[in-house]
């Protein structure tokens, strides 16, 4: 599937500058972005951190360079001859206490409607005076979990479990959350949806499923993000919970 999955014990984060664009590429990027917004008005050109480099920095340590861009930067992928930095995102493996893993479907109002993935989102750059470090990334993963699934998990209970590299070189920082009962997941998901609707917004996720193995993913109609099958496979191979429990 062309997915790299790395075991990582420690991240070393370094800020760098995004490469400069020629005037022609900048103009073509903006035109591509405008077309994307016309097709999906919910797109927002907010600040994000892109991956500027990834390399090993010793046993179990990965050095990750990141650069400040906005979402329109990724419109460069639609510009012939131009090169966009890979996207950088956090996501969370949320297991149940009987060994299944949560997969969630993006709602029609998002940039990837109908796509199945883990709860998560793009890494945000730090505000003035703050630092993007392992603690901040864990906090962002915890925030995505509560916003999308209504599951409030202390950031220090999330463990960096894997780093993935997939389509367009996109880098995912995958955290493992403590197991919860299925009832807690369903109650949290319903509460998160109610909160979004009460504020006049559509939830980012419109459905979720609990899968026990990669074979279960075949029953989820619609596109799947590229890292989903390898991550589910790894978790189910490592999980001490078996079908007969």
N, C-alpha and C positions, 0 to 999 in steps of 0.2 A: 504493500500500500504506500511505500515511500515515506513512512513515518519513523523518525528516530525517537527513541524513548531512553532517557538517561536516568540512572540512579544518582542522586545528588544529595550530599549531606550538608553542604554549605554554599551559599551564593555570595559572590563578591561583586557588588554593583558599582559601576563607574559611569558618571555622566559624560557624554561627548556631544559634539555638534552634528546636526544633520548635514549631509553633504549639500553644497550649494547647487541650485538649479540654473540652467541657462534660461534666458528670457523666453525662448521658444517652448521649452518644456514646462515652464511655469504657466504660460498662457494655455498650453494644451491641457495641463492638469486642471486648471480652473474651468475650462470648458467641459471637461469630462465630469467634474464634480457637479457643475450646474445641471448637466443632463441627468445625473444620478438623482439629484434632489427633485427634479421635475417628475421623475418616475416614482420616487418615494419621498414625499414631503416631510416625513418624520425624521429624515437624516439631519444630524446636527453637527456642525463643524467645531466640536469642542476639543480641548487639549487632551492629548494622549502621549504616552511614552512608547516610542518604537524601539525595536531591537537594533542596535548599531554594531553588535559583534557578540560572539559566543565562543569561548574557548576554555579548555581545562586549565585550572590554576593549581594543580596538585591533586593528590588522591582525594576523591569525593568532593572537591571544590570546583565550582564552575564560575568563571569570570563572565559577567554579563554587562556589556556596554549599552547604554540607552540614550536616546536623544528626544528632545521635546519637538513634537510636531502637532498638527491637528488632523482630524479625520480626513480632510481633503487630500492629505499627502498620499493616501492609498489609492486615489484616483490615478496616480502615476502608473498603476498596473495596466491601465487602459490606453496608455500613451506609447505607441511603437518606439522602441529604442531607448525609452526612459527606464530608470531603475528606482523602485520604491524600497524603502527599508522594510524589513519584516515587521509584522505587527507583534505586539507583546501583550499577553493576557494572563489572568489568573482564573482558575476554576477549581471546583471542589468535588471530590469523590465523597458522596454522602451515602453511607451504607445503612441498612436496617439491622436490627439486632438479630435477624435470622439469616443474614448473609447476602441479601440482594443489594443492588446499587441503583441509585436514582438517575434516570435520564429524563431530560426535560425538552419540550418542544417550544421553539420560538413562535411568538404570536404573529399574526398578519401585519401588524404595524411596525415590525422591526426590519433591520437590514437583511435578515436571512429568514423570511417567513417559512414556517413549517419544518425548519431544520432541528434535528435532535442533537442534543449536546449535554454537557454537564453545566450546572449552574456556574455562572462566572461572567467576566467582562474584561474589557480592555484595561490595562494598567494606566492609572492617572499619574501625571507628574506631580511632584510635591509642590506645595505652596511655598511662598517666601519664608525662609527661616526653618523649613522642614527638610528632612532627608528621606530619600527613597532607599530604604534598607529592608532587611528581612522582616523586621517587625512591622514596617509599614505595608509591605506586601501581604503579610498575614492578615493585617487589619482590612485591607481592601478585599481579600477573599471572604472574610467574615461578613463584610458589608454586603457583598453580592449575594451571599447566602440568605441574609435576613431580608434584603429588598426583593429578591426574586421568589424565595420559598417561604418567607416568614419564619425562618429557623434562626434563632438567636444563639450563636455559638461563640464563646470567648475566643478571641484570636490566638491566645497562647495555647489553646487545645487543638489548633489546626497544625498539622505537621506537613512540611514540604516533602512530598512523597515521590514525585517524578517531575522531570522536565521533558516536554515533547517538542519536536520540530517537524512541521508538516508542510502543507501547501504554501507556496510563496515564501518558504523559510520561516513562517510564523512560529513563534515560540510561546509555549504554554507552560505556566508554572502551576502544577497540579498539587493541591493540598488534600490531605486525608482528614475527614472530620470524625468525631466520635459517633458510633452507631446509635441510632434512635429507633423507637418503635414505629411501625408503619402508621399507626394512628396519629403520632406527633407530626409526621410529614404531611399527612392529609389535612390536619387541622391548621398547620402553619401555612400551607399553600392556599387554603381557602381564605385565611385571614389576610395574607398578602394581596390576594385578588380584591378583597373588599376594600382594602386601604387604597389601592390604585383607583378603583372605580369611584370611591368617595371623593377623590381629588380630580376627577374628570379625565383620568388617563387609562389607557389600555395596559394591562399587565404585560411585561416582556415575555412571560411564559404563559401558554394557555393550556398546557397539559403536561402531566409527567407519568412516567412508567417506572416500575421496579423490575430490574432484570437480574437473573441469576447467572447468566453466561452469555458469551458473544452470540450464541445461537438464538437467544431471545430477541436480539436486536433486529433480526430479520422480520419479526412481526410488527415492527414499528414503521408504519407507512410514511414515506417522505424521505428527504435527504438526511444523511447523517454526517456530522462533522468528522473530518478525517481521523482525529485522535480517539474517537469514542470506542471503536472496537479494540484497539490495542490496550487502552486503559482498562476497559472492562475485563479483557482477557487476563491482564496482569493481576488485577485485584482478585478475581475469582480463583486464580491459581494460588495466590498467597493466603487467601482467607481461610481461617481454621474452621469456619462454619460450613457444614456439609448438608446435602439435601435431606439426610435422614435425621437431622437434629430437630 
